[in-house]
Structure formats: C-alpha cells, structure tokens
C-alpha cells in the first residue's frame, strides 16, 4: 500500500514540476541531447543528422549544416564560441552559406532542414568561400527518416487529433533539439546562444523564443503572430479551418505564446510584407512583456538573402552574446506642441547619423501603399555615464496619415525603429 501511495505522490510531484506547454514537453526537449551522427566533416561546413520527434508513429531524423571558426580552420586551440541557430523559411532548407557567414563572424552555427529533406553538399570555391547549392527545391532529396514536409496541409489542415503530424509542432521541437545539441558541444559557450529565422522561420523563432528561455537573444525576420487577424495572406488558410480555427490559433499562432517570452527580441520586417503585415506585427510586438526592439525598412524585400542581410541582426546578437555595443533604444512617439517627439538612448560611443519619420496616407492593402518621409532634428541632448540621451523632433505627419514611425541610423549605419503608430493618437 505504501509503495502505491509513494508512486502516486511521485507521479503527482513530477506532473507539477514537468514543463509542458501545449504539445511540447520542454523538460525533455531541453534536457535530453538528441542522438546525432556526422555525415561529412571534410569541408568548412559540416553536415549531420540528429534525432527528431516521432512522425506517423515512426522515429525521425533532421538534417543540418554546422560551422564554427574551428571547422573553418581559424580557431585557437581550446577556443570556445557563442552560437546561433538559423531557421529557414517556406520553400527553404538548411543553408550552408548562412552558417558559414556566422562562423566567419566568430560563432558556432547550426541550420536545420524542416522539410524532411537534405540539400546538396555545398561547393567550396578556390578562395575557400562556401557557395550554397540549395536554393532550388528540385535539388533536394527526401531523407529516409524525414519528418513532415512544410506544405499547407501539414501547417494548417492537420490540426486536431495526433499532434505528431503537425508541422508547427515538429518545427519548434526540431529547433529546440538543435539548440540542446549545440549547447552540448565542447566548443560552444552554452550560456551565449541566439536564434534567428526568416519568414516561416521567423514565425518559428517567435514560437521557440517563447518556449526556450535558454536563448540570450532572438531575431524573428518577417515572422510574427496574430495571423488570423488583419491582412496576412495566411489568414484565409486559418479561416478555412472552420470549427478548428481557434484550436490552431491557441496551439500554433505565436500570438498565443509570445506573452510568455522573456528572451530579448529584435523584430526585423518591411512595410510591404504580405505574409506578416504591420497590423499583425505590432500586435505581436505589443504582447511581449520582455525586452524588445524594432528594425523596420520601407519596401524591404522578402526572401532568405534579404532576410539574413541586415547588419542589425549581427550587431544585436553580438550585444547579447559577446558584449558588443548595443543598438540605440527608442521610446514610443509622443505628440506634443504640434510635434512628434521620440526619446532616444544611445550607448557609449554611439551617435545619430540620421533620423527620419516615415508615414503613409494610403488606404487598402498595406503591401500596396506608398510611403513618404520627413526629416527629424535633435532637441535636448544629455550625456551621462551610460551613454547619451536625445530627444528627436519631427513635424507632424499629415492629418490623414494612418501609419507612421521613426527610424534612427547610428554611426555604424545600423537602423532602429520606434513603435509603429497605426492611428493618430
């Protein structure tokens, strides 16, 4: 009898301490290093397979590329590195050139395929540069134990019943598993890790940053939540789920998870994105209780190369993982005395190169609106031990302006944005 009581008590205690969020067993994902095997280690970018979640009752493996200063042959003996997890977007795969870029920056980096497939091996040219060969989907091959493909059916229509056929479940779990694997490597500084993803990878970054608090920085590019509201092209797919619509929203829309996010976030997006428009984007930004910054660009292109190109991504992650100089911080725009005023905090050694107010008076789909700009000027300026405090002043945008924000460019050319104002207050 005592043994039965003890077992019941032990089970009850375990259930209280186990960290289960939605379909994800975070205790397991964060504590159990997935089994893995190297496929190639004779190039600057290595390739591997690691254990994934079960799919349709079968065990799975996830393909990934890995690179670090050591794999590039430039590391000192015993040197360790901060690390980055790179998440591709729709139609993408593991990109060898992406992890190569991070390795050249001084990071260990892993990029996994979330489509159950394997891209071709990268090509190394005569200068030692890695040339990815993965952009054409036709060049990829299905791996024998691959998880679900990243198709429409797996992203949306599979909701309900067994979660093992849901792509969002697998995507977030595979990223957290990759993070756990990365942290287990002897050359990785386990407490200095970041995650960044593009488009559907930005969407997944929002999920993962809300689930895995071991990251010290996260940069979702384009991706956000509240896809069931506003102008996202994904809204129709969610609406067509009918009675299952809110089941998907509660389980897999990042807006449902972002309120628990405590990882510092840099949001990167453009004004004309049809997948993650500014209305849904700012709702996502608003529900995050932790540290957050914005980097918005008028007419930013949508794609993998445009998504990993902004230098602010590296600068933000450097500031969190390597003690690098932070980006400027902007307060919320305020209207006072017929002017727009924004408070700006600059870290030591920084200065403002340019500041601009961007606005649109157009109506209709945000992806088709025209934007205009107004210059700003510096008002009050105070220098203190922690940096410089500025007040930026701009004339009011036209009364019919419905969406506007201020961009500040620092002396490095890095851009940071204020919160977007979707209506005149």
C-alpha positions in Angstrom: 0.0 0.0 0.0 2.8 2.4 0.9 4.5 1.7 -2.4 1.3 2.6 -4.3 0.9 5.8 -2.3 4.6 6.7 -2.9 4.2 6.1 -6.7 1.1 8.2 -6.8 2.9 11.0 -4.9 5.9 10.8 -7.2 3.7 11.0 -10.3 1.8 14.0 -8.8 5.1 15.7 -8.0 6.5 15.0 -11.4 3.4 16.4 -13.1 3.8 19.6 -11.1 7.4 20.1 -12.0 7.3 18.9 -15.6 7.3 21.8 -18.1 4.7 21.1 -20.7 3.5 23.9 -22.9 0.9 23.0 -25.5 2.1 19.8 -27.3 5.8 20.4 -26.3 7.5 18.6 -23.5 10.1 21.2 -22.7 11.7 19.3 -19.9 12.6 16.5 -22.4 13.5 18.9 -25.3 15.8 21.0 -23.2 17.4 18.3 -21.1 17.9 15.3 -23.4 20.7 15.8 -26.0 19.4 14.2 -29.3 21.4 11.4 -30.8 23.3 12.5 -33.9 25.8 11.4 -36.5 28.1 13.3 -38.7 27.7 12.8 -42.4 30.6 15.0 -43.7 33.4 16.7 -41.8 35.8 17.2 -44.6 34.6 20.7 -45.6 34.4 24.0 -43.8 30.7 23.4 -43.3 29.9 20.0 -41.8 26.7 18.1 -42.3 24.9 15.8 -39.8 21.6 14.1 -38.9 20.0 14.4 -35.4 17.0 12.7 -33.8 13.6 14.4 -34.2 10.1 13.8 -33.0 8.0 10.8 -34.0 6.0 11.3 -37.2 3.1 9.0 -38.0 4.4 6.5 -35.5 7.9 6.4 -36.8 11.2 7.8 -35.5 12.6 10.7 -37.5 15.9 12.4 -38.2 16.6 16.0 -39.1 19.3 17.1 -41.5 21.5 20.1 -40.5 24.6 22.0 -41.5 27.1 23.1 -38.8 30.0 25.5 -38.9 32.3 27.3 -36.5 35.7 29.0 -36.5 37.1 25.6 -35.8 35.5 24.0 -38.9 36.9 26.9 -40.9 40.4 26.2 -39.5 40.8 29.6 -37.9 40.2 28.8 -34.2 42.9 28.7 -31.5 43.4 25.5 -29.5 40.7 25.2 -26.9 38.8 28.3 -28.1 35.1 28.3 -27.5 32.4 30.3 -29.2 28.9 31.8 -28.8 26.3 30.0 -31.0 23.4 30.8 -33.3 20.5 28.6 -34.5 19.3 29.5 -38.0 15.8 28.7 -39.2 14.8 28.8 -42.8 11.5 30.0 -44.2 8.9 28.5 -46.6 10.4 26.8 -49.6 13.8 26.9 -47.9 16.1 24.3 -46.3 19.3 24.3 -44.3 21.6 26.9 -46.0 25.3 26.2 -45.8 26.2 29.8 -46.7 24.2 31.0 -43.7 26.1 29.1 -41.1 29.3 29.9 -42.9 28.5 33.7 -42.5 28.0 33.2 -38.8 31.2 31.1 -38.4 33.2 33.9 -40.1 31.7 36.2 -37.5 33.0 34.0 -34.7 30.0 31.9 -33.9 29.2 28.2 -33.9 26.1 27.9 -36.0 23.6 25.2 -37.0 20.9 25.4 -39.7 18.4 22.5 -40.0 16.0 21.4 -42.7 12.4 21.5 -41.6 11.0 19.7 -44.6 12.3 16.2 -44.0 14.8 16.6 -46.8 18.5 17.2 -47.5 20.0 19.9 -49.7 23.1 19.2 -51.9 26.5 19.5 -50.3 27.9 23.0 -50.5 30.6 23.9 -53.0 33.9 25.5 -51.8 35.5 27.7 -54.4 39.2 28.3 -55.0 39.1 31.2 -52.4 37.7 29.0 -49.7 34.2 30.6 -49.9 31.2 28.4 -49.3 28.7 28.5 -52.2 25.4 27.1 -51.2 23.7 24.9 -53.7 20.3 24.6 -52.0 18.0 27.3 -53.3 16.3 25.2 -56.0 13.9 22.8 -54.3 14.3 20.3 -57.1 17.9 19.7 -56.0 16.9 18.4 -52.5 16.3 14.8 -51.6 13.9 13.3 -49.1 15.8 11.6 -46.2 14.7 8.1 -45.3 13.5 9.1 -41.8 12.3 12.6 -42.6 9.6 14.4 -40.7 6.6 16.1 -42.2 7.0 18.3 -45.3 6.4 22.0 -44.9 3.3 22.0 -47.0 0.0 23.8 -46.5 -1.7 20.6 -45.3 0.9 20.0 -42.6 1.0 23.6 -41.5 -2.8 24.1 -41.1 -5.1 21.3 -42.1 -3.6 18.6 -39.8 -4.7 20.4 -36.6 -6.7 18.1 -34.3 -6.1 14.6 -33.1 -2.5 13.4 -33.0 -0.1 16.3 -32.9 2.7 14.3 -34.5 1.5 15.2 -38.0 1.5 18.9 -37.3 4.4 20.8 -38.9 4.5 23.7 -36.4 4.9 21.1 -33.6 7.8 19.4 -35.4 9.4 22.7 -36.4 9.6 24.2 -32.9 10.7 20.9 -31.4 13.4 20.4 -34.0 14.8 23.8 -33.3 14.8 23.3 -29.6 16.5 19.9 -30.1 19.1 21.6 -32.3 19.7 24.2 -29.6 20.2 21.4 -27.0 22.6 19.6 -29.3 24.5 22.8 -30.0 24.8 23.6 -26.2 26.3 20.2 -25.6 29.3 20.7 -27.9 32.5 21.3 -26.1 33.4 24.3 -28.3 30.1 26.1 -27.7 29.6 28.7 -24.9 26.3 27.2 -23.8 25.0 30.3 -22.0 25.6 32.5 -25.0 23.2 31.4 -27.7 20.8 33.1 -30.1 18.2 32.1 -32.6 17.2 33.8 -35.9 14.7 32.8 -38.6 13.3 34.1 -41.8 9.6 34.2 -42.8 8.1 30.9 -41.6 11.5 30.6 -39.8 10.7 34.0 -38.2 7.3 32.6 -37.2 9.1 29.6 -35.7 11.6 31.9 -34.0 8.6 33.5 -32.2 7.4 30.1 -31.0 10.9 28.9 -29.9 11.8 32.2 -28.1 8.5 31.8 -26.2 9.2 28.2 -25.3 13.0 28.0 -24.8 14.3 30.6 -22.3 17.9 29.4 -22.6 18.5 31.7 -25.6 20.0 35.1 -24.8 18.8 36.7 -28.0 16.2 36.1 -30.7 15.7 37.8 -34.1 12.5 36.9 -36.0 12.7 38.3 -39.5 9.3 39.0 -41.0 7.6 36.3 -38.9 5.0 37.2 -36.2 1.7 36.1 -34.8 -1.9 37.1 -35.0 -2.0 35.6 -38.5 -5.8 35.0 -38.0 -6.3 38.8 -37.8 -5.5 41.6 -40.1 -4.2 41.3 -43.7 -1.8 38.3 -43.6 -2.2 36.1 -46.7 -2.2 33.2 -44.1 -5.5 34.4 -42.6 -7.6 32.7 -45.3 -6.0 29.3 -44.6 -6.7 29.7 -40.9 -10.3 30.8 -41.5 -10.9 27.8 -43.7 -10.3 25.5 -40.7 -13.8 26.4 -39.6 -14.5 24.9 -36.1 -10.8 24.0 -35.8 -9.7 27.6 -36.4 -9.3 28.6 -32.8 -7.6 25.2 -32.0 -4.9 26.2 -34.4 -4.6 29.7 -33.0 -4.3 28.5 -29.5 -1.8 25.9 -30.3 0.4 27.4 -33.0 -0.2 31.1 -33.6 2.8 32.9 -32.0 0.4 35.5 -30.6 -0.8 32.8 -28.1 2.7 32.1 -26.9 4.6 35.4 -27.1 3.1 36.7 -23.8 5.4 34.2 -22.0 8.5 35.3 -24.0 11.4 36.6 -21.8 14.2 36.3 -24.4 15.4 39.7 -25.7 13.9 40.2 -29.2 14.9 42.2 -32.3 12.0 42.3 -34.7 13.0 42.8 -38.4 10.5 43.5 -41.1 9.5 45.7 -44.0 6.4 47.9 -44.6 5.1 46.0 -47.5 5.2 42.4 -46.3 2.1 40.4 -47.4 2.8 37.4 -45.1 3.4 39.4 -41.9 1.9 42.9 -42.3 2.4 45.7 -39.8 -1.0 45.3 -38.2 -0.4 41.7 -37.1 3.3 42.6 -36.5 2.6 45.3 -34.0 0.0 43.2 -32.1 2.7 40.6 -31.7 5.3 43.1 -30.6 2.8 44.6 -28.1 2.1 41.3 -26.2 5.8 40.6 -25.5 6.5 41.5 -21.9 10.3 41.4 -22.1 13.0 43.4 -23.8 12.2 44.1 -27.5 13.4 46.4 -30.3 12.3 47.0 -33.9 14.1 47.4 -37.2 11.7 48.3 -40.0 12.6 49.2 -43.6 10.4 50.8 -46.2 9.8 48.3 -49.0 12.2 45.6 -47.6 12.3 42.7 -49.9 11.1 39.3 -48.8 13.4 36.3 -49.1 16.2 34.4 -47.5 19.2 36.5 -48.6 17.3 39.8 -47.9 16.3 38.3 -44.6 19.8 37.5 -43.3 21.4 40.6 -44.8 20.5 43.3 -42.3 23.6 44.1 -40.3 21.5 44.9 -37.2 20.9 41.2 -36.7 24.6 40.5 -36.1 25.0 43.7 -34.0 22.0 42.8 -31.8 23.2 39.2 -31.2 26.8 40.5 -30.6 25.5 42.8 -28.0 23.8 39.9 -26.1 26.3 37.1 -26.7 29.7 38.9 -27.0 29.4 42.1 -25.1 29.2 44.2 -28.3 27.9 47.7 -28.5 24.1 47.8 -28.3 21.8 49.3 -30.8 20.1 52.6 -29.9 16.8 52.4 -28.0 13.8 54.4 -28.9 10.8 55.3 -26.8 7.2 55.5 -28.0 6.4 58.5 -30.3 4.5 61.3 -28.5 2.7 64.2 -30.0 3.4 67.5 -28.1 3.0 71.1 -29.2 2.3 70.0 -32.8 5.5 68.0 -33.0 6.3 64.3 -32.8 8.8 63.6 -30.0 10.8 60.4 -29.5 13.2 59.7 -26.7 16.4 58.0 -27.8 19.1 56.3 -25.7 22.5 55.8 -27.2 25.1 53.6 -25.7 28.6 55.0 -25.1 30.5 55.6 -28.3 27.3 55.9 -30.5 25.9 58.9 -32.3 23.0 59.5 -34.5 23.8 59.8 -38.2 20.3 60.3 -39.5 16.7 60.2 -38.2 13.6 60.0 -40.4 9.8 59.9 -39.9 8.1 57.5 -42.4 4.4 57.7 -43.0 1.6 56.6 -45.4 -1.7 58.2 -46.1 -2.8 55.5 -48.4 -5.7 53.0 -47.8 -6.2 49.5 -49.0 -3.7 46.6 -48.6 -0.6 47.6 -46.7 1.6 45.8 -49.2 0.5 48.2 -52.0 0.7 51.5 -50.1 3.1 54.4 -50.9 5.2 55.9 -48.2 6.7 59.3 -47.6 9.3 60.6 -45.3 10.1 63.7 -43.2 13.4 64.6 -41.6 13.8 65.0 -37.9 16.1 67.1 -35.7 17.8 66.7 -32.4 16.3 68.6 -29.5 17.6 68.2 -25.9 20.7 66.2 -25.5 22.3 64.9 -22.3 25.5 62.9 -21.9 25.7 60.6 -18.9 27.8 57.6 -17.8 25.6 55.1 -19.6 25.7 56.9 -22.9 23.7 59.8 -24.4 20.0 60.7 -24.1 18.5 62.5 -27.1 15.1 63.9 -27.9 14.2 63.7 -31.6 11.7 66.1 -33.0 9.8 65.9 -36.3 6.9 67.8 -37.7 3.5 66.1 -37.6 2.7 63.9 -40.5 -0.4 64.9 -42.4 -3.7 64.5 -40.6 -4.7 61.7 -43.0 -1.6 59.7 -42.2 -2.7 56.3 -40.8 0.6 54.5 -40.2 3.9 56.1 -39.2 7.1 55.5 -37.3 10.6 57.0 -36.8 13.9 55.4 -37.9 17.2 56.2 -36.4 20.5 55.4 -38.1 23.6 55.3 -35.9 27.2 56.0 -36.8 27.6 52.3 -37.9 24.7 52.6 -40.3 22.6 50.4 -38.1 18.8 51.2 -38.2 16.5 51.0 -35.3 12.8 51.9 -35.3 10.2 53.3 -33.0 6.9 51.6 -32.3 4.6 51.9 -35.3 1.7 54.2 -34.8 -1.3 52.8 -36.7 -3.6 55.7 -35.9 -3.1 59.3 -34.8 -3.4 59.5 -31.0 
